[in-house]
């Protein structure tokens, strides 16, 4: 990922508990920044990068991700004490998501391409993403000339398995066999398209392809855990879990 430096904190997005914010950067871009100092911790940022990388492999559009370096003086003119504390706790590399200007949230009036909808559902089932429901679609429509493009966003709730690692638990086979509940998924009616594309999509997730995805995760976001005390071992552990799910029984398919 490219690295940019934040030049101005614009405004918080008060949705959920992580308090992401709109930030301008030295490349003249504007980003939704998810901060390393937020309560959910660094694993949310790792999940965002990993799932976005897998999305690219299976042709699911996501906004560009960058790492945003937060300088020490970024909070100097911020009046909100909660935001000040968050910025101060987040010095260093944070995750930036390209702000798609004029994009608006997905609703049922939009009819997605069935194959794309199937790929999004397949991606969510593979990565155990529990956060794409009718209540919170986490899909954006970006108006272009003569059309609107559909983008998938907010994948921090995926890859739940890494939260058990600090306790020493690591079992790719368990994740491989874990069913996926698509009962409230906003695209669940496209389950037939997810299943029809399964063989093609799974074939794209080779070990080299997934290793390239994990190579995008900044080393400083990879916190040592029992049995994986360096970045290389942690990256390999993510790859092993994803490969086990791809190669294992298809009980997780919607």
Helices and strands as residue ranges (DSSP letters): E 3-12, E 21-25, E 30-34, H 42-57, E 65-70, G 72-75, H 81-88, E 92-98, E 104-105, H 114-127, E 139-144, E 147-152, G 160-167, H 172-177, G 188-190, H 191-196, H 198-204, H 207-215, G 219-221, H 231-247, G 250-252
